[in-house]
Each structure stands twice: as structure tokens, then as C-alpha cells.
């Protein structure tokens, strides 16, 4: 019984070691220069063990992005709260989004993903689809707020895209594409307020 309970923990530890090693390798060396051999060596596991968890380098990279997104997106998974002012709730969501976008690992791997996508549009589509599975928290909140009458009736998906653009246009794309520094907390707060007020000036009920 002890053996059966210990085995999954060992497997989990090895998988975590692979993930952490791959994050460092992809972040420091880029997608093309990173090999399964390098990741396995850094993780101190065999290639066979790595392939038992991830079938290919592409799958490993997609899984890492998915894990980072999942960890960050947990902060965004906030349900609509009846009775609480819509502006307060939206500010909390935007603040959480900005904190996620300011994570250095997230930004570094986003740069790697974009560079890799330039060489393989098919790989880019797959990565976007897998990451996008967890990108619905804000959209769900907008739909719930509309249903509650706190936001005016409109195309929720379009409203969500516009909100994303307001945030990422300042706090993601300049950092990823042009090497600008991450927003400091004070700048994040200022951007959150401006974004929410602009969004509500059009979509507020």
C-alpha cells in the first residue's frame, strides 16, 4: 500500500522537474535552440521519462504555456457578485489580469511562443487554441453582468475583445514585441482605472 501511494508522488515530482527545467530552457534559449536532451538533462531525468509525460517538444511547450496560464488565470476566475458595484468588480478583474501579464515567466515564454509561431503557423494555431481554453473568465463575467442588468445589452464577445485590447495594448504587446519594461504596480493601478472607466462609459448600464 505504501508503494502504491508513493509512486504517483514520484511521478508528479518528475513531471514538475521536467516542467520547471523546460521553462528555464525555453525562456533562456528560445524554442528552436531548446532540445529534449537539454530539458531532460536539466531535469535530471531520462529522455524516456520525459516522453512518458510529453510526446514531443511542441507538446511540452504548449503544456508549459497552458500551466502558466492556468496558474495565472485562477486569479481571474471570479463570478459575478450580485449587489456589489460593477466598477469595483471590474477593477478587481483588470488588476488580476495586469498582475498576470506582469509575470516575467509568462512574458518571456510569450516571446518564445511568438518567435516559434513565425516559423510554424500551424503550431501557433494549436498553442492559441490550447491557451484559449482558459481565456473565458472575463467573458463569463461580462455575460453575467449583462444578465444582471449592470452592463447594457451588447455583443459580449466583442466587448471582451475590446477590454482585452485596452489592457494588452499597454501591458503586454509593448513588453513582448518592443522590449518595454513591465508595468510597475502604480502604473498598473492607473491603467486599470482608466481602462474600467473607458469601458463602462460605453457598456455601463
C-alpha positions in Angstrom: 0.0 0.0 0.0 2.9 2.4 0.8 4.4 1.6 -2.6 1.2 2.4 -4.5 0.8 5.7 -2.8 4.4 6.7 -3.2 4.6 6.0 -6.9 2.2 8.8 -8.0 4.1 11.3 -5.9 7.4 10.3 -7.5 5.8 10.6 -11.0 4.4 14.0 -10.1 7.8 15.2 -8.8 9.5 14.1 -12.1 6.8 15.8 -14.2 7.2 19.0 -12.2 11.0 18.8 -12.6 10.6 18.5 -16.3 8.2 21.5 -16.5 10.5 23.7 -14.4 13.5 22.7 -16.5 11.7 23.3 -19.7 10.6 26.8 -18.5 14.2 27.8 -18.0 15.4 26.3 -21.2 12.7 27.8 -23.4 13.0 31.1 -21.7 16.7 31.4 -21.9 17.4 29.7 -25.3 14.2 30.0 -27.3 12.1 27.3 -28.9 14.4 26.2 -31.8 17.6 26.0 -29.7 15.9 24.0 -26.9 16.1 20.3 -27.2 14.5 17.4 -25.4 18.0 16.3 -24.4 18.8 19.6 -22.7 15.5 19.6 -20.8 15.9 16.1 -19.7 19.5 16.8 -18.5 18.4 19.9 -16.6 15.5 18.0 -15.0 17.8 15.1 -14.2 15.5 12.5 -15.8 15.9 10.2 -18.8 14.5 11.1 -22.2 12.3 8.1 -21.9 10.8 9.6 -18.7 10.3 12.9 -20.4 8.5 11.3 -23.3 6.3 9.3 -20.9 4.9 12.7 -19.8 5.1 14.7 -23.1 5.0 13.2 -26.5 7.1 15.9 -28.2 8.8 19.3 -27.7 5.8 21.0 -29.2 3.5 19.3 -26.7 5.9 20.2 -23.8 6.0 23.8 -24.8 2.2 24.0 -25.2 1.8 22.3 -21.8 4.0 24.9 -20.2 2.1 27.8 -21.6 -1.1 26.1 -20.5 0.2 25.6 -17.0 1.4 29.2 -16.6 -1.9 30.4 -18.0 -3.9 28.2 -15.7 -2.0 29.3 -12.6 -2.4 32.9 -13.6 -6.0 32.7 -14.8 -7.1 31.2 -11.4 -7.0 34.8 -10.2 -9.4 35.8 -13.0 -12.0 33.1 -12.2 -14.3 35.4 -10.3 -18.0 35.1 -10.6 -20.4 38.0 -10.8 -21.3 39.2 -7.3 -24.9 40.5 -7.1 -25.2 43.6 -5.0 -21.6 44.7 -5.4 -20.9 47.7 -7.6 -19.9 46.7 -11.2 -17.0 49.1 -11.2 -15.4 47.5 -8.1 -15.8 44.1 -9.6 -14.3 45.0 -12.9 -11.4 46.8 -11.3 -10.6 43.6 -9.4 -10.7 41.6 -12.6 -8.5 44.0 -14.6 -6.0 44.3 -11.7 -5.7 40.5 -11.7 -5.2 40.5 -15.5 -2.5 43.1 -15.2 -0.7 41.1 -12.5 -0.8 38.0 -14.7 0.6 40.0 -17.7 3.4 41.4 -15.5 4.7 37.9 -14.6 8.2 37.6 -16.0 7.9 33.9 -16.9 4.6 34.5 -18.7 6.1 37.4 -20.7 9.3 35.5 -21.5 7.5 32.4 -22.7 5.1 34.6 -24.7 8.1 36.0 -26.6 9.3 32.5 -27.3 5.8 31.4 -28.4 5.6 34.3 -30.8 9.0 33.6 -32.3 8.2 30.0 -32.7 4.9 30.8 -34.3 6.7 32.8 -37.0 8.3 29.5 -38.2 5.2 27.4 -37.9 1.7 29.0 -38.3 0.2 25.5 -37.6 2.0 25.4 -34.2 0.8 28.9 -33.5 -2.8 28.0 -34.0 -2.6 24.9 -31.8 -0.9 26.9 -29.0 -3.5 29.7 -29.2 -6.4 27.1 -29.1 -5.0 25.3 -26.1 -4.3 28.5 -24.2 -7.6 30.0 -25.2 -9.4 27.2 -23.4 -8.8 29.1 -20.1 -9.4 32.6 -21.5 -13.1 32.7 -20.8 -13.2 34.1 -17.2 -13.7 37.8 -18.3 -16.2 36.9 -21.0 -18.2 34.8 -18.5 -18.2 37.8 -16.1 -19.3 40.2 -18.8 -22.2 38.0 -19.7 -23.3 37.6 -16.1 -23.1 41.3 -15.6 -25.3 41.9 -18.7 -27.8 39.4 -17.5 -28.0 41.2 -14.1 -28.6 44.5 -15.9 -25.3 46.0 -14.7 -23.9 46.3 -18.3 -26.0 47.2 -21.3 -27.1 44.5 -23.8 -24.4 44.2 -26.5 -22.2 41.6 -28.1 -20.4 40.2 -25.1 -17.6 38.6 -27.1 -16.9 41.9 -28.8 -16.9 43.8 -25.5 -14.5 41.3 -24.1 -12.1 41.7 -27.1 -12.2 45.5 -26.7 -11.4 45.2 -23.0 -8.5 42.8 -23.7 -7.1 45.3 -26.3 -7.3 48.2 -23.8 -5.2 46.1 -21.4 -2.8 44.3 -23.6 -2.2 47.3 -25.9 -0.3 48.9 -22.9 0.7 46.0 -20.6 1.5 43.1 -23.0 2.3 43.8 -26.6 4.8 46.6 -25.9 6.7 44.4 -23.5 6.6 41.3 -25.7 7.2 43.0 -29.1 9.3 46.0 -28.2 11.1 45.0 -25.0 9.5 47.7 -22.9 9.7 47.2 -19.1 6.8 45.6 -17.2 4.3 48.0 -15.7 5.1 48.9 -12.1 2.2 48.5 -9.6 1.4 52.2 -9.6 1.2 52.2 -13.4 -0.9 49.0 -13.3 -3.3 50.8 -11.0 -3.5 53.8 -13.2 -4.1 51.7 -16.3 -6.8 49.7 -14.6 -8.8 52.7 -13.5 -8.5 54.3 -17.0 -9.5 51.0 -18.7 -12.5 50.4 -16.5 -13.8 53.9 -16.7 -13.5 53.9 -20.5 -15.1 50.5 -20.8 -18.1 51.5 -18.6 -18.5 54.8 -20.4 -19.7 52.7 -23.3 -21.0 49.5 -21.8 -22.3 50.6 -18.4 -26.0 50.3 -17.9 
